[in-house]
Amino acid sequence: MEVKKVIVGVDVGGTNTDAVVIHPKSGNKHEILSKVKTFTTADITTGVQLAVTRSLNEAQIKYSKIAVLQVNIGTTHFVNAVVQLKNLAKVSVIRLCGTSSIKLPPFGDFPEHILPVVQGKCFLVNGGYQFDGKEISPVDDNEIVSCLKELKSLDIKHIVVSGIFSSVRCDQELKVKHIIDEHYPEASITLSHTLGQLGILERENAAILNECIKPLCQITIKGFRSAIKELGLECPLFLTQNDGTIISEEHALKYPVYSFASGPTNSMRGAAFLSGVKDAIVVDIGGTTSDIGVIKSGFPREASSQVRIAGIRTNIRMSDVISIGLGGGSYVGVKKDETGKIVDVSVGPLSSGYNLQNEAYVFADDGNISTRKITATDIAVAAGLTKLGNGKNTSAIPEDVVTLGIAKIKVMLETVIDQMRFSGEEMPIIFVGGGSILVDMKNKINGACQMLIPDHYDAANAVGAALSQVSGTVDHIINLAEMVDDDELQRDIFMARLNSEPCISAVEERFMEEKVRKKYLVQARSQALEESFQQAKELAILAGAKPETVAITEKSDVALSYLPGNATRIKVKVVGDLQVDVTDQVLSLYCEKEVKIYTPSEATEVQKQTVTASGQSFDSESERSSLLSIYSEPHIDNMTGEWILSEWDIECISIGAGILGCGGGGSPYIGRVLALRCLREGKKIRVKTPDIVYETAHAEKDIFLINAFMGAPLIFIEKLKSGNDTIAAMECLMDLFRTGDFHEGILKNMENVVIKEETGLTYIDDYRINATENLTSEFNNKRLAAVLSAEIGGINSFEPLLVSAESNLPVVDCDGMGRAFPELQMFAPLIYGMRCYPSTLADDTGRRAVVLKCDDPKRLENHFRNVVVEMGCSAAVVLSFLNKEDLMNKTVKYSLSRAWRIGSSVLKARMRNESPVNAIIKQEKGKLLIVGKISDVLRETTGGFNRGFLNIEGLENYQGKYVSIEFQNEFLLARSLTAGGQFSSVLACVPDLIAVVDSDTGYPIVTEDIRYGLRVTVIAMASSPMMTSEQALKFVGPQAFGFPEDVKYIPVSEYVEFGPVGPISL
C-alpha cells in the first residue's frame, strides 16, 4: 500500500490545542486527513503530544501507512510568558551610539513593573551610523572587551547589540558579535538589525524581548522535539511565524520573537486555504476574543506601525490584527429603563472562556439555570443560528434580549470589519473559529460581498500552521539621488532650458527642472524596488524556499520628509514554498499510539482572559485603572505661581501637542518618555505664565531663549536625544556675548574664530565655546530668565520642558506658532520684527554653527537647513532671544495650556468610555469636517518636504461626502470633493489647524503614518490671532504655501482663548 506523506499542523492556544494532518499536493490543493481539539496542558508539550497522537491515529483510519514529513507548531506560550513575567532572563544591552541617544538608554520606555525582571547592565559605547551610512564613531574593541568582563562578573549571558541606524548598515553590530564570540563564547546574542526596522527604541525593545525569552524557547522547543520523538517521529520541526510563514527549529531558537503572535496569523492563513479566497477579511471568533485581519494574496497584511507587546513598544513584523472582546463565552448584559423595559444589551468583553460548560444556559440540566449567566452562545442557540447542548433552557431568555444581542454582535463585527477594509469596495468575509456560530449568515454584514464559513472552520488555526511557506523581507532607506547619473541629468536639464520659451520666470524654470529630475527619480525608484526584490528573494531561498515559487506579497515605498537626496523607505516581502526535498530525506513512518484522555481538570488552569494572542489588552478597565493611577489636578505653587508638571500633565501635553502638530512636527513620544524619566528621577519641570513673567522680569537684563529640534523626525526616532545639544546651542549663544562680546551682528573678540560671509549672511561654521558657565549666570549684563518652545506642535513641545528639568529654568507658557509649521520664517516673533540673529545650531558631536547676522529669516532657514544635513539631519536650534515685551506681544500665549486641555479632554473621555473626538471638538469649539476612511494617498518629496494629499470618504453621518487634504509635512488645506473627485469648496486652510485623529482613540495621526484604509476624523480648529493677522498671513497663509489666490483664508471659527492653567498674577 502507498505510503501517504503528511504534515502535522498544531496550534497551541490558551485553552485548546488544535491539530490537523494534511497530505500536501501540488498547486496548494492539500488534503485534510484529520483534525482534533484537545485541552492545552500545564506543561504545553503533553497537550501537543496528545493532539499530534490523536490526529495521526485518526488519519490512519483513512490511510494505514503514513509518513510524517514535518510537524509545524504555532504557540502563544512566549507572549504569555512576557505578559505574565514568567521564565524570563535578564538581558544586558550594548548600544553602539557614540554621542547619540545618551539621554534615553536601553529599557528607557519599558513599563516599570517589567524592569526588575529583565533589565540587566547597559552600556552606551562608541559606534553608530548616520542615516547615510557614515560612521558616528568607530567601534572601540577594547571598550567592548571591558563591557564583556563586567557582564561575566555579573553572570549575565544574554546580550543585545543595537547600533544607531544599524537597519541601514549593520557592519558594526556584526563586528561586536565577533568580539563577543571570541571573548564570551557562552553568551547568547541578538543583533537588533536582524529583527526590527527604523526606530532604535522599538528595534532594541524587540531584541530585548527576543533575548529574554530564549531560555523558555529552548525548553519549549526541546519539549516539542521530545514529544514528537517519543511518538517515533524523527522529522523536522518548524514553528509558525507572526507573518504566516514557518521557520526551522534552529532559526526559532535564535529568533523566538518571530513566533510571538502566530495564533491569529495561523487562523488567517488557514481561512484563506480552506475557503480558496486569497483576498478577504478574516474573522476568527474564539471563546473570549475575536481576531479580525486582512489577507492579501493568501497572507496576512502586516501592521504598518509600532506594535505593543505587554505594554512594550516594538516594530516587530506582526499581522495587522484588531482584537475585540467577543467570543462564544462572552457574557451578555441587559440594560433596562426605569419602567423595567429592556432597552439595550452588551456583549463582552468579559467572558466565561474555558468555563463555558459550567456557566452557559445551554450546558445546564433542564431548567437548572439559577446560577448560570447568559452568554453569546446562548443567544446564538436561542436565535436558531445553531443547535448546541440543551436548547430548551434558552426559552428563559427574553426575546428582546435575543434580538438585541444578535444585532449587537452584528454591529460589533461591522464596526471592526470596516476599520480593516483597505479599499472602498466590498470584500469577502471568512468566518472561522468555534465562535463562528454567533454569526447570522442570512443577515448580510455591511462591507461584505460574500460571507463564508468554510469546512473545517473550527480548525483553521491548525490548518494555517500546517501550510509550509517561508519568507524574506527587506526594509531599508535608499537615497534615490545617488542612483541617478548626474551628468546625464544635467545634460537633460540643459537641453530643456534650450527648448523652453525665452524669458521664462524663475518659478517656471524651477518646475521645468523638477519635471526632468522626476523622470530620473522614477527610473531610480524602479531600479531600487527591483534590487530590493532580489535581496528579499535571496533571503527566502536561504530560508529554504523553492526559487521558482518565490513571489512578492508586499511592496511599498514612502518618501521621507526633510531628508536630502529623495530618501525613500522601501519595503519588499516575498514568500515561497518550502523545498520538499529538504524534508523528504527523513520519512517518519507512524504507527498508531495509545492515547490518554485528558479532562479539563488536568488542563492548564486558565483565568478570565484580558489580553489577546499578541499581548494586547482588550479590557477597557485596565486602561481606566492605568489612567486613574496617575490622574492629578494641576499643582500650582502658591508662592511663585508656577505650574509644577506631573506625570498626568505630561501625558496630556503629549496628546495635545500631537494634535496641535496638524500631522507634522514629529511625534512627541520620545519627549514624553524623557520628561517622565526626569520626573521619576525627582527633577522638576516648572511652567510660568507670560503674565507673571512680565510682572517679575527685568525689562533690560532678562532674556528668554527659544529652543527647538531641527531636522527630520525620522532621524530623531533613531538617534534619540544626546542630552547636550539643546543646552549646548544655548551655551553657544550666551558665549557669543560673554566671550565674543557680540553686538549688533559683530563679534568683537574673534580669537580662534573663522567668520564667513555671503549675500545677506554672516556666519561661523563651527564656533568653539571658550567658557562654559551655569545657564543662569549673568553675561554682559544679561540673564537667562526662562525658555520657551518655537512650536507647540509635535516634538518641539517637549524641548523646553526637558531643558527646565535639567537646568531648573522655568518654561514660559507660550510658543512661536501655536501649532507646527515647517520653516523658521513662520515663527511669530520673526514675523513681527524680531531679529533672526544671533542664532545657533548644535549637534551631538560638539559642532556649533552660528549665524551672526542675517537680513532675512528665509535666508536663515535655508542656511540652517543645509547645515542640519551636514550634521546628520538632527540638531538643536536657538533662535535669537526675546525680552519680556516680546513675550507678551510677539508670541502665542498659553499654548502649553491649550495642549494640556486638549490632551486632558481626550484622556478623561477615554476614562469615561465617551467619545474622545467629541471631547476635542467641545474643548476647542472646533469644527468637525468629516468622519471617514482614507481612500487615497499620494506623496512625493520635493525640497526636503513630504508633500501630497489624502482623500477621505465619509462614513456614518458623512456617508456620500468626500474631503481632500493637502499637506507639506503639516495638513494645510481641506476641501470638499464631489462624488466625481472635483474640488468643491474650501473647508479650512492655514493658518487654522487641521488635525487628523483616530476615530476611536482621538490620538493624532502624523502625515508619515497616513495610509489607505485608516478610519479617521478630521477636525478644524481656530488659530491664534497672532497667526491670522494681515502681517502673519504673508508668511503662514495659503499663498505662502503656493496655493492659488482663489484659496482665501476664512477662519473656521472664532478663536477662544481659555487662559492659562497657571495664574496670571501673583
N, C-alpha and C positions, 0 to 999 in steps of 0.2 A: 504493500500500500504506500502511496505517495506520502512523503513527509511534508506537512504544512509548516512553512516558515512563518513565524508570528512575532509581533511586537507587543509587549505589555505596557499599557499606559496607566499610571497611578496618580491620583490627585489626593493629597492629604489635607483635609480641612480641619477646622477646629472641632467639629462634631463628628463628621463622617469621613471615611476614606473610601474613594471610588476607584474601581479598576476595570479596565476593558482589555480584551485580547483582540487584536486585529491582524488580518493577513494582508500584507502590503501587496498592492498590484500597481502596474504601470499606469500612468495617467491619473494618479491620485485617486483611483477607484478602489479603495481598500475595503475589505470585507470584515465586518464586525462579527466575531465568533461568540463572544460572551461579554457580559457586564455584571458587576456585583457592587453592592454597597455594604460596608461594614462600619462598625464604630471605630473612631480614632482612639487608639490606646495610649495610656500614660507615657509609655516609652517610645511611642511613634512607630518604631521598627516592627514590633509584634503585630500591630494593626496592618502594616504594609505587607508583612509576610502572609498574614491571613487573607488579605484581599487578593494578593497575587496567586496564592494557592487555590482559592475558590474560583477565581476567574479562569485559571488554567484547567482545573478539573471540569468546569462547565464546558470549556472549549473542546475538551476531549470527548464530550458527548457527540459532537459533530464529526470530529476527526480524531481517531485514536492515536495517530502519530503526529506529534507537533514538535517543532524545534524552535527554541526562542532565540531570535536574532539579537534582541536588546530589551532592556527594561528602562523606560523613561518615567521619572518621578518628579512631580511638582509638589511643593510644600510651602505652607505659611509658617513653618517652625522657626525660621530665622527672624522674620519680622516680629513674631510673637515674643521671641526672646528679648528683642530690643524694647518692645512696649512694656514687658514685664520686668525688665532689667535682670534677667536670669542668665547665668552661664556666660557672662561677657568678660573679655580680657581687658586689662589696662593697656592703653596704646600711647606711645610717645610719637611726637611729630618733629621731623627735621624740615623746617621750611627754608627753602633757598630764595632769599628775598633781598639780600644786600641792604640798601637803605629804605626799601619799600615796606609797607604793610606793618611796620613795627608797632603801631598803636593798637592794632587788633590781632592778637596772636591766635594760634590754633585753639579750637574749642570756644572761641570768642562769642559765638551766638548759640551755644548749646543750652538747652534748658538746665537750670541749676541742679535739679534733682538727679540728673543723669551723670553729672561731672564726677562725683565721688566714686562711681562705679567704673568709669572707663578712662578718665583723664590721667595720663602719665606725664613725665617730664617733657617739656617742649623746648626746642632750640630754634632761634632765628639766626641764620648764618649767611655767609656770603653766597652770592649766586643770583639767579633770576634773569629774565629777559625782558626787553621792551616788546611792544606789540609787533615790531617789525623783525624780531629775532635777534636783535643786537643785545649783547650781554649788559646787564646792570652792573654785575661784577663777576669775576671768575670764581669757581668753586675752590675753596682752600682745603686741600686734602688733610692737612694737619688738624684743622678745625673739626672736620668730620670725625677723624680718629679720636679726638678728645671727647666729642659727644658720645661716641660708642663706649669709651672707657667708663663714662659716668653711667650709661644705661646698663652696662654689665654689673656695675656695683649695686645698682638698684634692682637687678634681676628682672628687667623689663625686656621681653623678647619680641614684642610686637611693635613694628616701626612703620610709620607712614613718611614717605618723602614727597614733599609738594614744592613745586617751584613756580614762581611768578611767570605766567604765560607759558607754562610747560605744555599746554594743549596746542600751542603754536610751534614750540620747539622743545623737544624732550631730552636733548643730549646731556644736560646737567643731571637730571634725575637718574639717567642710566649710569652716568659716571659714579654717582653717590652709591647706587646699588652695588656696583662693582667693588667699591671700597668696603661696604658693609659685608659683602660676601667674603672678602678677604680677611677682615679683622673681627667679624662677629658672625661666623657661618651658621650658628644655630638660630639666628634671628629670623623672624618672618617679616616680609617686606611687602608693602603695597605702594606702588608709584601712582601718584594722583592722575597723571596723564592717561593711564590705562583705563580710567573709569569715567571721569567727568568731562565737561565741556568748559567753556569760558565762565569765569567766576571762581576766584581762588577759594573763597569760604565754602561754597557749595561743593566744589570738586574735592576739597580737603575733607569736608564732612563725610562725603561718600566713601573716601578712602579709609577714614577712621572707622566708620560702620563696618566696612569690609574686614578690617583687621580685627576688630573686637569680637566678631562672630566666627572667626576662623577656627578656634578650638572647638566650639559647638558644631561647626560644619564638619570638622574631621570626625568627631564622634558620631554625628548623624549619618554621614555618608559611609563610614565604616560599618555602622549598624545596618544600613540598607544593603551594603555589599554582603555582610554576614547572613542577612535574612534571605537573600536570594541564593547565596551559596549553599545554605542548609537545605534548599529545595533542589540541589543538584545542578544549579544553573551557573555556568562559568562565562556567560555572555557579558558584553559591555553594559555598563550602567551610565545613563545620561540623566541630567537634571534639566527641567524646563526653565527657560529664562523669562524675564519680565516682558520681553518683546514678542513672545510666542514661538521662539526657536529653541533649540536644545544645545547644551554644552556638555562636553565629556566630563566624566568623573574627575579627572585630573584638573581640568580647567575650572570646574566648580569649586574645588578645594582652594584654588588661588583667588577666585572671584565669587564668593558666595552671595555678595550683594546683588549680582546679576539675577539671582533667583528669588529675590525678596518677595515679589508680588506676582507670582506666576499663576495663582489661582484664578483670578478674573480673566487673565490672558488665555489660559487653557480653555476656559469656557467659550471665549470668543472664537478661538481657532476651531474648537470643536463644533460650534454652531455653524461656522462657515462650511466646514466639511459635511456635516450631517444634512444641511439644507441645500447645498450646492450653490448657494448665493455668496458671491465674493465681495460685494459692496452693500453693506447694510448696517443697521443699528442692532446691537445685540443686548437683550435684557436678560440677565441671569438672576432669577429670583430664588433665593435660598430660604432658610428658616428664619433668619433675622434681618438680613440686608438684601437689597437688590443692587447689583453692579451693572451699570449701563456704559457701554463703549461703542466705538465705531470700528468696523472692519473695512479696510480698503485693499483690494486685491487679495482678500483672504487673511490679511494680517491686521492686528490692532493698530489703530492710529496712536502715535506716541504723544504724550503730553509735551506741550511746547515751552513750558516754563518750569520754574523750580517746583520740586515735589517735597513735601514734608513727610518724614517718617518718624512717628512718635515725637513730633514737635521739632525734629532736626531738619533743617533746610538743606536739600541736596539738589543736584541736577542729574541724578542717575536716569538712564533711559528707562522709562516706565510707560505703560499704556495710559492713554487719556481716558480715565475711568471716573465716573461720578457714582458714589455710593449713597444710597438713601436708606433710612430705617423702615424698609418694607419687606416683609417675608411671610412665609406661611404661619409662623408663630407670633406675628405682630399682634399686640393687644389692641382691641377696638374699644375706644372710649365713647361715651354717649353724653351729649350736651342737651339740656332741656331748658326751656324758658320758665318764667315764673308760674305759668299755668301747668307745668309738667309736660308740655308738648315737646316732642323730640325735634330739635332744630338743626342739629349738626352732629357729625361723628368725627373722631380722629382715628387714624390707623398708624400704629408705631409712634416713635421709633423703638420703644421698649418692646421686648419680645420674650416669649417663653423659651425660645431657642430649642435646645436639646430636650427640654422638659415638656414638649408639646403634648405628648400622650397623657401626661398627668394633669394637664391644665385645660385642654380644649374640650368643648362640649361633645364633639363627635367621637371622642375616645372614652367617654364615660358610659357606665351602665345606664339602662333605660331610666330617664328621669333623675338620675343621681348627679345633678349639676350644681348643687348649692355651693360647693367650694370651687367651682370652675370659673374660668374667665372667657369672655367672648374673644376669639382670635380671628384673624383674617381667613384661616382655613374654614372655620365655622361659617363665616359669611359666604364663602365660595360654595360650600355644600348647600347652604340654605337657598342660595340663588339658583341652584341647579347647574352650576358650572362643572361640577364633578361629583362622583359618588365615592364616599370615603367613610369608613367607620360606621358609627351609629347615627345615621342621618335624622332619625326621629327626634333626637334631642334639640335639633336646631329650630324646631317648631316653637320653642320658648323664646326665640329671638324675635322682637317686634319687626314687622315687615318694613317699617320706615328705616330701621337700623340697617337692614339688609340692603335696601335700595340706596340709601345714602352711603353705606360702606363701599358698595361696588362702584358707585360714582366717584367716591373719594380716591379709591385705588386708581381709577382711570385718570383722574386729574393729576395725581402724583406722578404717574408714569408719563403722561403727556408733557408735563412741565419739564421733567428732566430729559426726556427724549428730544424736546425742542431745543434744549441747550446743546445737545450733542450733534444736531444736524449740521453738516458742513456745506450745505447748499440750500437754495430756496426750493429745490424740487423735493417731492415726496420720496421716501426711501422704504425699502423692505424692512420690516422689524421681525427679528427672530427671537422667540422666547424659549429659554432653556432653564434648567434647574427645576427641582421638585416643586418650587412655589409657582411655577407657570400655571398651575390650576386656578390661580387667583384672577386670571385674565379672561374677560368675556370676549371670546374670539368673534362673536357675531356683532359686536359693537365696535366699529372702526375707530382706531386711535388716530387723532389728528397728526398729520405728517406722514402717515403710513400709506404706501401704495399697495402693500401686501403685508399680511400678518401670518407668521408661520410658527408652528410648534412641530419641529421635525421628530422623526423616530429617534428613540434613544435620547430624548431631550434631557432626561434626568441623569444622564451620564456624560453630558457634553464636556465637562471638565476633564474627565479621564480620557475621552476621545482626543481632545486637544493635546493632552500630554503625550499621547501615542504617536502623533504626527511628527515626522522626523525631518526637520529642515534646519539649516544653520544660516547665520547671518554675518555680514560685515558692514561696519559703519565708519564713515569718515566725516568729521565735523571740524572745520578749521577756517581760519581767516586767510583770504587771498587778496593781495594787492594787485588789482587788475591793471593799474597803470604800468606796473613793472613788466607786464606781459605784452605791452604794446611796443612795436618798433617805432621809436620816437622820430627817427629820420624820415620814415615813410609818412608818419602823421604830420610832421611839419611841412613836408612837401605838398601833401593834400590840402593843408590849410592855406599854404601859399597859392596854390592853383585856384582855390575857392575865392580868394581875395581878387586874383586877376580876373576871374569870370564874373565878379559881382558888379552891381551898378556903381558908377562913380559917386563919390561923396556920400557914402552910406554913413549913418550915425554910429556912434560908439556902441550903443545898445544893439543895433542890427548886426554889427561886426561880431559882438560877443556871442549872439545867438547863432551866427553862421559858424563860428569856431566850435561851439558846443555841439552843433549838428554833425560836423565832421568827426569830432572827438568821440561822439556817442557811437558812431559806426564801428570804430576800432574797439571800443569798450564792449560792445555787443559780441564782437568776434572773440575777444579775450574771455568773456563770460562763458561762451560756449566751449572754448578750449578748457577752461578751468573745471567746468562741470564734467567734461569727458575724462579729464585726468583724475578727478575725484572718484568717478565711477570705477575706473581701472584699479585705483588703490583699494576701494571697498571690495571689489571683486577678488583681488588678491587675498584680502583678509578672510573672506568667506571660504575661498579654496583652502587656505591654511587651516581653517576650522573643520575641513572635511567635505566641503560642498563639491558636487559634480560641476565642473566648469560649464558644461553645456546647459545646465539648468539655472544658472545664476541670472537673476533679473532684478531690476530696480523696483523697490516697493515705496520708496520715499525719496524725494528730491526737492531741495529748496535753496534759494539764495536770497539773502537780505543785505541791502546796503547799510553800512554803519555810519551814523552821523558823526561829524566832527573829525573823523579820521581822514588823513590825506590819501591821495592816490586811488580813490574809489575802492577803499577797503570793503570787502564783501565777505560775509559769513556764508560758507557753502556747506550743506549737509547732504550726504548721499547714503542711503541704506539699501543694501541688496540682500537677497535671500536665495538660497539654492538647496536642492535635495541632498541629503547626506549620501555619501558614497556607500552603497550597499556592500560592495566587495570588501570594504574595510571591516564590516561586522560579520561578513559571511564566512570568514575564516574559522570562526568558532561557533558551531551549532550545538546548543544545549538541548539534547533530547529530553523531553519531560515525561515522567511517569507520575500517575495520579498519587497525591499525598493525602494523608489523613488530615481532617480539618477539625480543629477545636472551635466550638461555637461560643463566641463571646457575648455577654449580656451587657446592657448599658451600665450596670454597676461596676463592671470591670474596665469600662472605658474611662478616658480622661474625665475628671470632674470639671465641667465647663461652667463658668459663671455667665451671667447675662452679658451678652456681647455689647461692648461700647465702642469698638474700633473695627474698621473694615480690614479686608485682607491686605491692604497696603499700609496699615498702621494709621489710617486717618480716623479721627473721631467723628461720629455722626450724631453724637448726643449733645444737643444744644445746651443742656445743663452744664456740661463740662466747660464750655466757653464762658457761660454766665458766671460760673464759680471762679474761673480764672480772672475775669474782669473785676468781679467783686473784691477779690483778694488784694487788688492794687488801687481800687477806687478811692479817691480822696477829693475833697473840695480844695480849691486853690489856697495855698498858705501864703498870707501876706504878713511881712514883718512890720509890726505897728510902729517901730521906731524909725525905720528907713523908708517904709512904703514899698519895699522890694517884694516882688513875687518870687518865692523860692520854689523852684520846679521840683515836682515829684515824679515817680515812675508813671503815674496816671497821666500827668501833664505831657510827658514825653510821648506816650502812645497817642494822645490826642493830637499833638502838634505834628507827629509823623503822618498821620492820615490826612489832616487838614492841609499840610504843606504839599502833599502829593496831589490833592485835588486842585489847590491853587496853582500847581505847576502846569495845568492845562495840557497835559500829555508830554511836556518837556521838562528840562531841568534835572532829569535823572531821578531814580527812586531814592527817597530819604532813608531807606532801610539801614544802610551802613552807619549813617549818622545817628539813627535811633539806637542801634546796638552800642555804639561808642558812648553815647550820652547815658544810657542805662548803666554801663560799666562804671562810668565816672560816679554816678550817684551811689552805686553799691560799694565803691571804694571810699565813700564818705566825703566826696567833693561836692561843692555847692555850685548850682547854676542860678544866678541872680538876674532878674529882669526888672528894669525900671521903665516907667512911662516917660515919654519925652517931656511931658509937662513937669514932672518932678525934677528931671534932669535940668530943664530950663530954669527952674526955681533955684537950684543949688549950684549950677556950674558957673565958672568964671568966664566972662564974656571973651577975654583975650587969651587967657592961659590954657583953658581946657579945650582939647580937640577930641574928635571921635573918628575912629577908623572903620572902614568898610571892608569886611572880609568876604572872599568868595573862592570857590573852586572854579578853575577854568580848564576846559579840555573836554574829552569825550567821556560820557557816563560809562561807556563800556570799559574804558581803562580803569576807572575808579573801582569797579567791582572786581578787578583783577589785582591792581596794585594797592587797593585799600588806602589806608592813611598812614603816612610815615610818622606823624606825630610832631614834626618840627617845621614843616613847610609853611603853614599859615603864620605861626609865630615868627618864623624866620623872615617872611615878607614884611611883617610889621616892624621887626627889629631893624630891617634894612632901611625902611623909610625913616625911622627915627634916627638912625645913624647918619643919614644924609644931612640932617640938621645938626646932630650932636657933634660929629667929627668933620663932616664935609662943609659945615657952615653954609648950607643951602639957602639961597634967597632968590626969589623971582626967576626961577629956571636956571640959575647959575650955581655951580658947585665951586666955592672959593678955594677949598682945600682939595687939590686934585692929585695928591700923592698916591702913587700906585693905581691910578685910575686912567683908563683909556676911554675917552669920550668920542662918540661918533655922531656925525650929522648927515641928514639927508633932507629933502624938501619938507619943511614943516615939522621936523622931528629932530630932537637931540636925545641921545640915549647911550646907555652903557650896557654892553653885552653881559658882563659878569662883574658885579660890584662886590668887593671883599669887605665885609664888616670889620671895622677896626677895634671896636669895643662893644661887648655885649653886657648890657645892664638890665636891671629889672624893668619890665614893661611900664611899671607905674612910676619910675623915677623921672624927674624933670629933665628937659633938654631944651636949651635955647629959650628959656622962659616959657616952655610949653609943657603940658602934662596930658598924658593919655588918660581920659576920664572914663571911657566906655567904648564898646564896639557895637556894630550893627550889621545886618545882612544886606548884601547887594540885592538879593531877590529872595522873597519868602517862599517861592515855588520850588519844590524839588530838593535836591541835595543841599543847596546853599542855605536852606533854612537852619541847618544844624551847625554850620561853620562857626558863627559867633558863640553859640551855646557851648561848643567844645573849648573855645578859647576862654570863655568865662570859667569853666570848670578847672582849667589848667593854670590860669593866671589870677583868678579871683577878681577879674574885672567884671562889672555889670554889663548886661546886654540891654540896649535900648529897644523898646517895643515899637519898632518901625523898620522900614526897609526902603529900597530904592526903586521898586517896581510894583509891589502889591500883587505880584504873580511871578511867572517866569517869562523872560524874553531871551532871544538867542544872542544878542550882541550888546557890547558895552555902551554904545552911544544911546541905548534905550534906557539908561539909568537916570532916574528922575533928577537927582542933583545936577547931573551934566546937562540935562535938557534945560534946566532953569539957571544955567550960567556958572555953575561951579567949575573951576579949572580942573582939567583932567590930569594934571601933573602937580607934584611928582607922584608917580605910580610905580609899584614894584611887583615883580613876579618871582616866585621862588619855587624850586623843585626839591625833591628829596635827596638829591646828590650834593647840595650845597651851592648850586648856581643861583645867582641873584641878578635878574635883569631889571634895569631901571630906565624909566623914561623921565628925563629931566625937564623937558619942555615939549609941548605938542600943540599945534594950532587947531586941531580938530579931533573930537572924540572918535570919529570913524577911523581916522588915521591911527589912533591908539589901538582900536580894536584890531585893525589889520596887522599892525606890527606885533602886538602881543599874541595874536592867533598864530603867526608864523613862528614865534619863539616857543610857544607851547608845543608845537610839533617837534621842535628840536629837543624839547625836554621830555619827550615820550608821551605827548598828548595829555599831560597831567601836571598841574601846577596850582599854587595858591597865589591869588592876586589881591593887592590892596590898592584901592582907587583913591588916591589923594587923601584928603581928610575934610571933615566938616567942623564948623563951630556950632554953638548952641542955637544961633539964629537959623542956621541951615537945617538943623534937626526939625524945627517947628515949621519951616516954610518950604523946604525942598525935598521932603521925604513923604512916604505913605505911612501915616501914623496908625498904630495899633494893629499892625499886620500879623504879629505873632499871636495876639489875642484872637484875631479873626481865624487863623489856622486852628488854634486851640478850640474855639467854639464849634467849628465845623467838625473836627475830629471827635469832640465830646458828644455832639449830637448823633454821630454815626454809632459810636460805641454804646451809648445809652439806649439807642433804638435796638441794637442787637441784644443787649441785656434784657430788654422788654419783649423781644420777639416781634418788634414792629419794623416797618419799612425804613431802612437807612436812607433810601433815596428821598422819601418824603421828608425825613428829618433834615436832610441837607437843604431841600427847597424851602422848608419852613424857616430854618435858621437864616438862610441867605436872602429870603424874599426873592428867590431865583425863579427862572422860567424853565419849565420842562419842555424841551424841544421835541423829543421822541423817545419812545421805548421800543427797542427793536433788536434786530440781528444784523451784524456786519455782513453785507452781501458782496462787497467788492473792495479790494485794497490795491493801490498802485503806488509804488515807491521808486524814488531814484535819489542818488546823492549828487548834488552839484554844489560847488563852493564849500564843501565840507559839511553841508547840512542835509538832514534827512527830509526830503520834500516828497509830497504826494497827496493823495486824497483817499478817503474811505466813504463808501456808500452804506447807508443803513436802511433796511427795510422794516417798516413798522410792524409791531405785534400788539396784541390785546386791543386797547382802545385806539391804537395808532395803526391798525390794520389798513392797508391801502395807501399809507403815506410813506414818503421817502425823503431822506435827508442826505446831503453830501457835505463832507467836511474836508477842507484843505488844510494842510499843515506844513510848517517848516520847523521841525522839531516840536514846536507847540501847535495846538489847534488854533487856527487863525480866523477861519471863515466858515460859517454854516449856512447852507442854502437849501431850500426845499426843492424837490425834484418832481417832475411829472412822472406818470407811470412809464412814459417813453424815455425817461432819462434826461430830459431837458431841464435846465435851470429855471426855477420859477421865481422865487423871491429870497432876499437875504433875511435870515432869521437872527443872526448875531455875527458880529465880527470884532476884531481887535479895535481898541484895547480891552473891550469887555472880555470876560473869562468864559471859555467854552471847555467844560470838563466832561470827559467820557468815563463813566464809572460802571463797575459791575452791577447789573440789575439786582442781584440778590444780596451782595455784601455791602454795596456802597463804596467799595475800595476803588481808588483811581487806577486807570489803565494808561500806561505811557505809550507813546507812538511806536516804540520798538516792539511792544508786545501785542499791538493790534494785529489780529488775524481774522481770516474769514470764519464766520460762524459764531463769533463771540456774541453773547446776549448782553446788550449794553443799554444804558440810559444816558442821554445827553442833556446836560443842564447848562444853561447860560446864567452868568452872574454879573452884576454891575461892577464896573471898575471904579477905583477911587478917582475923585475929581482931579487929583494931581496928574492922572494919566489921560484925562479926556479933554483937557483944555486945548485951545487952538494951537498953542505952542507945542504941547505934547503930541498932538495928532500928527505933526510933521515928522515925528520920529517913531511913533508906535501906532499910527492909524493905518487903515487898509492900504493907502497908496505907498506907505513906507515899505510895504512888503511886496510891492509890484502889482497890486490889484488895480483894475481899470477905474477910471473916475466915476463910473456909474455905480460902483460899490461904495455907498455912503455909510458913514458911521452914524447909527441911530441907537442910543442907549436902550438896552433890553429892559431896564427898569431903573427906578431912582435908587441911587446909592444910599444905603443906610449905614451910618457909622455907629456901631453898637458900643463904642467906647472900649477902654482897656479892661483887662482882668484886674490889674492893679489900680490903685488910687491915682487921681490926677493932681492931688496936692497932699502935703503932709499935715 
